[in-house]
């Protein structure tokens, strides 16, 4: 009987430990906003890759610099995202999609979250200062814009918050490029512009889908303050602004220009559908999904067309 009780106890203990580990992993993924973090790492890599391509460098010869840039920028962005979670705990308590974050559930104390955010931000900045000062400056601009100007200043007060927040995401390829060469080059400038403009319809699509939550939390997102009609018009204007941009990247080749233009026409078509949509939530989801795939395909395409020949 004692042996059976021991077996039951050990099985229960193992189950509890597994559940605890699963909870910790889930909390960390939520705290660091893992999907957002990974999405921001791609433009850094592409910026670095394209700088090598246009300067005649090789990834192997710059491997140490590459890892310093990628890891440093990722840690810095993680710090910014953690600080965003720390500051927005009152909003996250109201919004359904963020109620499982460890800052809301109390699984991780706010003082610990603050320490993690500051610590990661400092480590990331220090690492990037060992790349180039220009890359470090772009990284700081992104961090400052996201944490101070977006999270702490404009997010709750002004619909301009999306414009401000877009700057932080748009500097990511500049970080990667500047780690290799000065960024006064058409390619990194256009990457910045593309990311800046793309984030507007992308974010508006999210805001439309989460309209009730943003309204309940009193967050000044455009759909909440100005309504869906105005939001759709702005989404159309921003997607239209993407149309001419591939032609400024002719140095990536005609294949890229043609495929990127097709992607842009598709994006604009989805945007136009919004004016006739009977189900705004369904259309906003389609717009969101297209925007996610659009930016991933576009940036991966930049890498594909600049791969060195195999033979």
C-alpha positions as YAML, in Angstrom:
chain: A
units: angstrom
residues:
- id: 1
  name: UNK
  ca: [0.00, 0.00, 0.00]
- id: 2
  name: UNK
  ca: [2.85, 2.35, 0.89]
- id: 3
  name: UNK
  ca: [4.59, 1.56, -2.43]
- id: 4
  name: UNK
  ca: [1.41, 2.43, -4.35]
- id: 5
  name: UNK
  ca: [1.09, 5.69, -2.43]
- id: 6
  name: UNK
  ca: [4.71, 6.56, -3.25]
- id: 7
  name: UNK
  ca: [4.09, 5.89, -6.94]
- id: 8
  name: UNK
  ca: [0.96, 8.08, -6.90]
- id: 9
  name: UNK
  ca: [2.83, 10.83, -5.05]
- id: 10
  name: UNK
  ca: [5.71, 10.78, -7.54]
- id: 11
  name: UNK
  ca: [3.33, 10.85, -10.51]
- id: 12
  name: UNK
  ca: [1.44, 13.79, -9.01]
- id: 13
  name: UNK
  ca: [4.70, 15.60, -8.28]
- id: 14
  name: UNK
  ca: [5.90, 15.06, -11.85]
- id: 15
  name: UNK
  ca: [2.60, 16.34, -13.26]
- id: 16
  name: UNK
  ca: [2.76, 19.46, -11.10]
- id: 17
  name: UNK
  ca: [6.35, 20.14, -12.15]
- id: 18
  name: UNK
  ca: [5.44, 19.76, -15.83]
- id: 19
  name: UNK
  ca: [2.49, 22.13, -15.43]
- id: 20
  name: UNK
  ca: [4.70, 24.63, -13.61]
- id: 21
  name: UNK
  ca: [7.34, 24.47, -16.36]
- id: 22
  name: UNK
  ca: [4.66, 24.89, -19.02]
- id: 23
  name: UNK
  ca: [3.26, 27.91, -17.16]
- id: 24
  name: UNK
  ca: [6.71, 29.51, -16.85]
- id: 25
  name: UNK
  ca: [7.40, 29.05, -20.57]
- id: 26
  name: UNK
  ca: [3.98, 30.47, -21.46]
- id: 27
  name: UNK
  ca: [4.53, 33.43, -19.14]
- id: 28
  name: UNK
  ca: [7.93, 34.21, -20.66]
- id: 29
  name: UNK
  ca: [6.56, 33.96, -24.21]
- id: 30
  name: UNK
  ca: [3.79, 36.36, -23.25]
- id: 31
  name: UNK
  ca: [6.12, 38.71, -21.38]
- id: 32
  name: UNK
  ca: [8.55, 38.96, -24.30]
- id: 33
  name: UNK
  ca: [5.74, 38.96, -26.91]
- id: 34
  name: UNK
  ca: [7.60, 36.20, -28.75]
- id: 35
  name: UNK
  ca: [5.84, 36.55, -32.16]
- id: 36
  name: UNK
  ca: [6.51, 40.31, -32.24]
- id: 37
  name: UNK
  ca: [10.11, 39.79, -31.15]
- id: 38
  name: UNK
  ca: [10.79, 37.24, -33.89]
- id: 39
  name: UNK
  ca: [9.05, 39.39, -36.50]
- id: 40
  name: UNK
  ca: [11.34, 42.31, -35.67]
- id: 41
  name: UNK
  ca: [14.47, 40.18, -35.95]
- id: 42
  name: UNK
  ca: [13.83, 39.46, -39.65]
- id: 43
  name: UNK
  ca: [14.28, 43.07, -40.88]
- id: 44
  name: UNK
  ca: [17.50, 43.38, -38.86]
- id: 45
  name: UNK
  ca: [18.84, 40.29, -40.60]
- id: 46
  name: UNK
  ca: [17.71, 41.51, -44.04]
- id: 47
  name: UNK
  ca: [19.32, 44.91, -43.49]
- id: 48
  name: UNK
  ca: [22.58, 43.22, -42.49]
- id: 49
  name: UNK
  ca: [22.40, 40.79, -45.43]
- id: 50
  name: UNK
  ca: [21.75, 43.49, -48.02]
- id: 51
  name: UNK
  ca: [24.55, 45.68, -46.66]
- id: 52
  name: UNK
  ca: [26.92, 42.75, -47.18]
- id: 53
  name: UNK
  ca: [25.56, 42.25, -50.68]
- id: 54
  name: UNK
  ca: [26.06, 45.86, -51.75]
- id: 55
  name: UNK
  ca: [29.47, 46.24, -50.10]
- id: 56
  name: UNK
  ca: [30.82, 42.94, -51.37]
- id: 57
  name: UNK
  ca: [31.19, 41.46, -47.88]
- id: 58
  name: UNK
  ca: [30.52, 37.90, -46.80]
- id: 59
  name: UNK
  ca: [28.45, 36.58, -43.93]
- id: 60
  name: UNK
  ca: [31.18, 34.16, -42.92]
- id: 61
  name: UNK
  ca: [33.82, 36.87, -42.66]
- id: 62
  name: UNK
  ca: [31.46, 39.01, -40.56]
- id: 63
  name: UNK
  ca: [29.95, 36.20, -38.48]
- id: 64
  name: UNK
  ca: [30.93, 37.67, -35.11]
- id: 65
  name: UNK
  ca: [29.51, 41.06, -36.04]
- id: 66
  name: UNK
  ca: [26.38, 39.35, -37.36]
- id: 67
  name: UNK
  ca: [25.63, 37.53, -34.11]
- id: 68
  name: UNK
  ca: [26.46, 40.61, -32.06]
- id: 69
  name: UNK
  ca: [23.99, 42.63, -34.13]
- id: 70
  name: UNK
  ca: [21.20, 40.05, -34.16]
- id: 71
  name: UNK
  ca: [21.47, 39.06, -30.50]
- id: 72
  name: UNK
  ca: [22.05, 42.61, -29.27]
- id: 73
  name: UNK
  ca: [19.08, 44.05, -31.18]
- id: 74
  name: UNK
  ca: [16.83, 41.16, -30.14]
- id: 75
  name: UNK
  ca: [17.73, 41.60, -26.47]
- id: 76
  name: UNK
  ca: [17.15, 45.35, -26.72]
- id: 77
  name: UNK
  ca: [13.75, 44.83, -28.38]
- id: 78
  name: UNK
  ca: [12.88, 42.24, -25.72]
- id: 79
  name: UNK
  ca: [13.66, 44.84, -23.06]
- id: 80
  name: UNK
  ca: [11.41, 47.38, -24.76]
- id: 81
  name: UNK
  ca: [8.54, 44.88, -25.04]
- id: 82
  name: UNK
  ca: [8.89, 43.89, -21.38]
- id: 83
  name: UNK
  ca: [8.79, 47.55, -20.32]
- id: 84
  name: UNK
  ca: [5.67, 47.95, -22.44]
- id: 85
  name: UNK
  ca: [4.07, 45.08, -20.52]
- id: 86
  name: UNK
  ca: [5.12, 46.62, -17.21]
- id: 87
  name: UNK
  ca: [3.64, 50.03, -18.03]
- id: 88
  name: UNK
  ca: [0.44, 48.72, -19.64]
- id: 89
  name: UNK
  ca: [-0.61, 46.38, -16.83]
- id: 90
  name: UNK
  ca: [-3.76, 48.43, -16.12]
- id: 91
  name: UNK
  ca: [-4.82, 48.28, -19.77]
- id: 92
  name: UNK
  ca: [-3.91, 44.60, -20.08]
- id: 93
  name: UNK
  ca: [-6.19, 43.84, -17.13]
- id: 94
  name: UNK
  ca: [-9.16, 45.16, -19.09]
- id: 95
  name: UNK
  ca: [-8.34, 43.73, -22.53]
- id: 96
  name: UNK
  ca: [-9.32, 40.08, -22.96]
- id: 97
  name: UNK
  ca: [-6.39, 39.15, -25.24]
- id: 98
  name: UNK
  ca: [-3.83, 40.33, -22.66]
- id: 99
  name: UNK
  ca: [-5.41, 39.11, -19.44]
- id: 100
  name: UNK
  ca: [-3.15, 36.04, -19.31]
- id: 101
  name: UNK
  ca: [0.06, 38.04, -19.30]
- id: 102
  name: UNK
  ca: [2.14, 37.37, -16.15]
- id: 103
  name: UNK
  ca: [1.97, 41.06, -15.23]
- id: 104
  name: UNK
  ca: [-1.82, 40.69, -14.97]
- id: 105
  name: UNK
  ca: [-1.98, 37.23, -13.38]
- id: 106
  name: UNK
  ca: [0.74, 38.15, -10.89]
- id: 107
  name: UNK
  ca: [2.89, 35.15, -11.83]
- id: 108
  name: UNK
  ca: [5.78, 37.58, -12.19]
- id: 109
  name: UNK
  ca: [5.87, 40.64, -9.94]
- id: 110
  name: UNK
  ca: [5.88, 44.10, -11.50]
- id: 111
  name: UNK
  ca: [9.16, 44.99, -9.81]
- id: 112
  name: UNK
  ca: [10.75, 41.90, -11.37]
- id: 113
  name: UNK
  ca: [9.31, 42.77, -14.78]
- id: 114
  name: UNK
  ca: [10.67, 46.31, -14.50]
- id: 115
  name: UNK
  ca: [14.12, 45.00, -13.57]
- id: 116
  name: UNK
  ca: [14.08, 42.54, -16.47]
- id: 117
  name: UNK
  ca: [13.05, 45.27, -18.91]
- id: 118
  name: UNK
  ca: [15.73, 47.71, -17.79]
- id: 119
  name: UNK
  ca: [18.39, 44.99, -17.61]
- id: 120
  name: UNK
  ca: [17.70, 43.61, -21.07]
- id: 121
  name: UNK
  ca: [17.58, 47.11, -22.55]
- id: 122
  name: UNK
  ca: [20.96, 47.95, -21.05]
- id: 123
  name: UNK
  ca: [22.57, 44.67, -22.17]
- id: 124
  name: UNK
  ca: [21.20, 45.04, -25.70]
- id: 125
  name: UNK
  ca: [22.45, 48.62, -26.03]
- id: 126
  name: UNK
  ca: [25.90, 47.71, -24.74]
- id: 127
  name: UNK
  ca: [26.17, 44.83, -27.20]
- id: 128
  name: UNK
  ca: [25.15, 47.06, -30.12]
- id: 129
  name: UNK
  ca: [27.70, 49.69, -29.14]
- id: 130
  name: UNK
  ca: [30.33, 47.06, -29.99]
- id: 131
  name: UNK
  ca: [29.02, 46.98, -33.59]
- id: 132
  name: UNK
  ca: [28.96, 50.58, -34.84]
- id: 133
  name: UNK
  ca: [27.82, 53.78, -33.18]
- id: 134
  name: UNK
  ca: [25.37, 54.40, -36.02]
- id: 135
  name: UNK
  ca: [23.68, 51.03, -35.46]
- id: 136
  name: UNK
  ca: [23.51, 51.73, -31.73]
- id: 137
  name: UNK
  ca: [21.93, 55.15, -32.36]
- id: 138
  name: UNK
  ca: [19.23, 53.65, -34.60]
- id: 139
  name: UNK
  ca: [18.57, 51.02, -31.95]
- id: 140
  name: UNK
  ca: [18.22, 53.66, -29.25]
- id: 141
  name: UNK
  ca: [15.85, 55.68, -31.44]
- id: 142
  name: UNK
  ca: [13.69, 52.58, -31.84]
- id: 143
  name: UNK
  ca: [13.75, 51.82, -28.11]
- id: 144
  name: UNK
  ca: [13.03, 55.42, -27.08]
- id: 145
  name: UNK
  ca: [10.23, 55.80, -29.61]
- id: 146
  name: UNK
  ca: [8.51, 52.58, -28.52]
- id: 147
  name: UNK
  ca: [8.95, 52.81, -24.76]
- id: 148
  name: UNK
  ca: [8.71, 56.55, -24.09]
- id: 149
  name: UNK
  ca: [6.94, 58.21, -27.02]
- id: 150
  name: UNK
  ca: [4.53, 55.39, -27.85]
- id: 151
  name: UNK
  ca: [3.90, 53.39, -24.67]
- id: 152
  name: UNK
  ca: [4.13, 56.16, -22.08]
- id: 153
  name: UNK
  ca: [2.99, 59.21, -24.03]
- id: 154
  name: UNK
  ca: [0.81, 58.79, -27.12]
- id: 155
  name: UNK
  ca: [-0.81, 55.34, -26.88]
- id: 156
  name: UNK
  ca: [-3.57, 56.39, -24.50]
- id: 157
  name: UNK
  ca: [-4.03, 59.98, -25.69]
- id: 158
  name: UNK
  ca: [-3.64, 60.38, -29.44]
- id: 159
  name: UNK
  ca: [-4.55, 58.45, -32.59]
- id: 160
  name: UNK
  ca: [-1.09, 59.53, -33.74]
- id: 161
  name: UNK
  ca: [0.19, 56.70, -31.52]
- id: 162
  name: UNK
  ca: [0.28, 54.33, -34.51]
- id: 163
  name: UNK
  ca: [2.49, 56.70, -36.49]
- id: 164
  name: UNK
  ca: [4.86, 57.11, -33.55]
- id: 165
  name: UNK
  ca: [4.95, 53.37, -32.86]
- id: 166
  name: UNK
  ca: [5.68, 52.62, -36.50]
- id: 167
  name: UNK
  ca: [9.01, 54.44, -36.28]
- id: 168
  name: UNK
  ca: [10.34, 51.92, -33.76]
- id: 169
  name: UNK
  ca: [9.59, 48.99, -36.04]
- id: 170
  name: UNK
  ca: [10.87, 50.75, -39.15]
- id: 171
  name: UNK
  ca: [14.41, 51.35, -37.83]
- id: 172
  name: UNK
  ca: [15.16, 47.62, -37.55]
- id: 173
  name: UNK
  ca: [16.68, 47.18, -41.04]
- id: 174
  name: UNK
  ca: [18.68, 50.37, -40.48]
- id: 175
  name: UNK
  ca: [20.28, 48.71, -37.44]
- id: 176
  name: UNK
  ca: [21.34, 45.71, -39.50]
- id: 177
  name: UNK
  ca: [22.63, 47.79, -42.40]
- id: 178
  name: UNK
  ca: [24.48, 50.31, -40.23]
- id: 179
  name: UNK
  ca: [26.37, 47.50, -38.50]
- id: 180
  name: UNK
  ca: [28.13, 46.94, -41.85]
- id: 181
  name: UNK
  ca: [28.10, 50.29, -43.64]
- id: 182
  name: UNK
  ca: [26.76, 53.86, -43.34]
- id: 183
  name: UNK
  ca: [23.05, 53.93, -44.06]
- id: 184
  name: UNK
  ca: [22.94, 56.89, -46.45]
- id: 185
  name: UNK
  ca: [22.01, 54.47, -49.22]
- id: 186
  name: UNK
  ca: [18.75, 54.13, -51.11]
- id: 187
  name: UNK
  ca: [18.14, 50.51, -50.03]
- id: 188
  name: UNK
  ca: [18.04, 50.92, -46.19]
- id: 189
  name: UNK
  ca: [16.12, 54.18, -46.57]
- id: 190
  name: UNK
  ca: [13.48, 52.43, -48.67]
- id: 191
  name: UNK
  ca: [13.31, 49.52, -46.21]
- id: 192
  name: UNK
  ca: [12.58, 52.04, -43.46]
- id: 193
  name: UNK
  ca: [9.84, 53.69, -45.53]
- id: 194
  name: UNK
  ca: [8.26, 50.36, -46.50]
- id: 195
  name: UNK
  ca: [8.12, 49.16, -42.89]
- id: 196
  name: UNK
  ca: [6.84, 52.51, -41.64]
- id: 197
  name: UNK
  ca: [3.98, 52.64, -44.15]
- id: 198
  name: UNK
  ca: [3.16, 48.92, -43.89]
- id: 199
  name: UNK
  ca: [2.68, 49.09, -40.13]
- id: 200
  name: UNK
  ca: [-0.19, 51.54, -40.46]
- id: 201
  name: UNK
  ca: [-2.77, 49.29, -42.22]
- id: 202
  name: UNK
  ca: [-1.39, 46.30, -40.32]
- id: 203
  name: UNK
  ca: [-1.99, 47.94, -36.94]
- id: 204
  name: UNK
  ca: [-5.33, 49.42, -37.96]
- id: 205
  name: UNK
  ca: [-6.53, 45.93, -38.94]
- id: 206
  name: UNK
  ca: [-5.67, 44.69, -35.44]
- id: 207
  name: UNK
  ca: [-7.37, 47.71, -33.87]
- id: 208
  name: UNK
  ca: [-10.55, 47.06, -35.85]
- id: 209
  name: UNK
  ca: [-10.66, 43.41, -34.78]
- id: 210
  name: UNK
  ca: [-10.04, 44.37, -31.14]
- id: 211
  name: UNK
  ca: [-12.26, 47.45, -31.24]
- id: 212
  name: UNK
  ca: [-14.30, 46.57, -28.16]
- id: 213
  name: UNK
  ca: [-11.23, 45.81, -26.08]
- id: 214
  name: UNK
  ca: [-9.43, 49.02, -27.01]
- id: 215
  name: UNK
  ca: [-12.61, 50.99, -26.35]
- id: 216
  name: UNK
  ca: [-13.06, 49.38, -22.93]
- id: 217
  name: UNK
  ca: [-9.42, 50.13, -22.06]
- id: 218
  name: UNK
  ca: [-9.81, 53.71, -23.35]
- id: 219
  name: UNK
  ca: [-6.89, 53.40, -25.78]
- id: 220
  name: UNK
  ca: [-6.95, 56.09, -28.48]
- id: 221
  name: UNK
  ca: [-6.74, 53.82, -31.52]
- id: 222
  name: UNK
  ca: [-8.06, 55.32, -34.76]
- id: 223
  name: UNK
  ca: [-11.11, 52.99, -35.13]
- id: 224
  name: UNK
  ca: [-12.15, 53.81, -31.57]
- id: 225
  name: UNK
  ca: [-11.79, 57.59, -31.91]
- id: 226
  name: UNK
  ca: [-12.70, 58.20, -35.58]
- id: 227
  name: UNK
  ca: [-14.67, 55.10, -36.56]
- id: 228
  name: UNK
  ca: [-14.28, 52.35, -39.16]
- id: 229
  name: UNK
  ca: [-14.98, 54.50, -42.24]
- id: 230
  name: UNK
  ca: [-12.10, 56.85, -41.53]
- id: 231
  name: UNK
  ca: [-9.86, 53.90, -40.64]
- id: 232
  name: UNK
  ca: [-10.63, 52.15, -43.95]
- id: 233
  name: UNK
  ca: [-9.85, 55.32, -45.90]
- id: 234
  name: UNK
  ca: [-6.50, 55.67, -44.18]
- id: 235
  name: UNK
  ca: [-5.70, 52.00, -44.71]
- id: 236
  name: UNK
  ca: [-6.38, 52.45, -48.43]
- id: 237
  name: UNK
  ca: [-4.15, 55.55, -48.62]
- id: 238
  name: UNK
  ca: [-1.24, 53.83, -46.86]
- id: 239
  name: UNK
  ca: [-1.45, 50.68, -48.98]
- id: 240
  name: UNK
  ca: [-1.57, 52.85, -52.11]
- id: 241
  name: UNK
  ca: [1.59, 54.62, -50.91]
- id: 242
  name: UNK
  ca: [3.41, 51.27, -51.07]
- id: 243
  name: UNK
  ca: [2.82, 50.93, -54.84]
- id: 244
  name: UNK
  ca: [5.75, 53.00, -56.18]
- id: 245
  name: UNK
  ca: [8.32, 51.90, -53.60]
- id: 246
  name: UNK
  ca: [9.63, 48.72, -55.34]
- id: 247
  name: UNK
  ca: [10.73, 50.86, -58.28]
- id: 248
  name: UNK
  ca: [13.22, 52.59, -55.99]
- id: 249
  name: UNK
  ca: [14.75, 49.18, -55.32]
- id: 250
  name: UNK
  ca: [15.64, 48.41, -58.91]
- id: 251
  name: UNK
  ca: [19.13, 47.52, -57.72]
- id: 252
  name: UNK
  ca: [17.60, 44.28, -56.37]
- id: 253
  name: UNK
  ca: [16.65, 43.27, -59.91]
- id: 254
  name: UNK
  ca: [13.60, 43.20, -62.14]
- id: 255
  name: UNK
  ca: [12.32, 39.95, -60.62]
- id: 256
  name: UNK
  ca: [12.05, 41.61, -57.23]
- id: 257
  name: UNK
  ca: [10.41, 44.74, -58.63]
- id: 258
  name: UNK
  ca: [7.76, 42.71, -60.48]
- id: 259
  name: UNK
  ca: [6.95, 40.35, -57.60]
- id: 260
  name: UNK
  ca: [6.89, 43.16, -55.05]
- id: 261
  name: UNK
  ca: [4.53, 45.15, -57.28]
- id: 262
  name: UNK
  ca: [2.21, 42.14, -57.55]
- id: 263
  name: UNK
  ca: [2.21, 41.89, -53.74]
- id: 264
  name: UNK
  ca: [1.39, 45.59, -53.50]
- id: 265
  name: UNK
  ca: [-1.48, 45.34, -55.98]
- id: 266
  name: UNK
  ca: [-2.88, 42.43, -53.97]
- id: 267
  name: UNK
  ca: [-2.58, 44.44, -50.76]
- id: 268
  name: UNK
  ca: [-4.38, 47.38, -52.36]
- id: 269
  name: UNK
  ca: [-7.12, 45.09, -53.69]
- id: 270
  name: UNK
  ca: [-7.78, 43.67, -50.22]
- id: 271
  name: UNK
  ca: [-7.87, 47.22, -48.88]
- id: 272
  name: UNK
  ca: [-10.43, 48.31, -51.49]
- id: 273
  name: UNK
  ca: [-12.65, 45.35, -50.56]
- id: 274
  name: UNK
  ca: [-13.06, 46.94, -47.16]
- id: 275
  name: UNK
  ca: [-15.27, 49.70, -48.60]
- id: 276
  name: UNK
  ca: [-17.78, 47.05, -49.67]
- id: 277
  name: UNK
  ca: [-17.39, 44.59, -46.81]
- id: 278
  name: UNK
  ca: [-20.54, 43.63, -44.93]
- id: 279
  name: UNK
  ca: [-18.57, 41.94, -42.16]
- id: 280
  name: UNK
  ca: [-15.89, 44.37, -40.97]
- id: 281
  name: UNK
  ca: [-14.35, 41.91, -38.54]
- id: 282
  name: UNK
  ca: [-13.93, 39.26, -41.23]
- id: 283
  name: UNK
  ca: [-12.41, 41.78, -43.63]
- id: 284
  name: UNK
  ca: [-10.06, 43.16, -40.97]
- id: 285
  name: UNK
  ca: [-8.85, 39.62, -40.33]
- id: 286
  name: UNK
  ca: [-8.20, 39.11, -44.05]
- id: 287
  name: UNK
  ca: [-6.32, 42.42, -44.13]
- id: 288
  name: UNK
  ca: [-4.27, 41.40, -41.11]
- id: 289
  name: UNK
  ca: [-3.36, 38.01, -42.56]
- id: 290
  name: UNK
  ca: [-2.40, 39.52, -45.90]
- id: 291
  name: UNK
  ca: [-0.23, 42.15, -44.20]
- id: 292
  name: UNK
  ca: [1.62, 39.54, -42.13]
- id: 293
  name: UNK
  ca: [2.34, 37.35, -45.15]
- id: 294
  name: UNK
  ca: [3.09, 40.38, -47.31]
- id: 295
  name: UNK
  ca: [5.94, 41.70, -45.18]
- id: 296
  name: UNK
  ca: [7.44, 38.26, -44.55]
- id: 297
  name: UNK
  ca: [7.42, 37.34, -48.26]
- id: 298
  name: UNK
  ca: [8.72, 40.78, -49.29]
- id: 299
  name: UNK
  ca: [11.73, 40.68, -46.97]
- id: 300
  name: UNK
  ca: [12.54, 37.04, -47.66]
- id: 301
  name: UNK
  ca: [12.33, 37.86, -51.37]
- id: 302
  name: UNK
  ca: [15.01, 40.51, -50.87]
- id: 303
  name: UNK
  ca: [17.30, 37.81, -49.52]
- id: 304
  name: UNK
  ca: [16.38, 35.31, -52.23]
- id: 305
  name: UNK
  ca: [17.19, 37.64, -55.13]
- id: 306
  name: UNK
  ca: [20.59, 38.52, -53.63]
- id: 307
  name: UNK
  ca: [21.75, 35.00, -52.86]
- id: 308
  name: UNK
  ca: [25.14, 34.25, -54.40]
- id: 309
  name: UNK
  ca: [25.05, 31.91, -57.41]
- id: 310
  name: UNK
  ca: [25.56, 28.24, -56.57]
- id: 311
  name: UNK
  ca: [27.47, 27.46, -59.73]
...
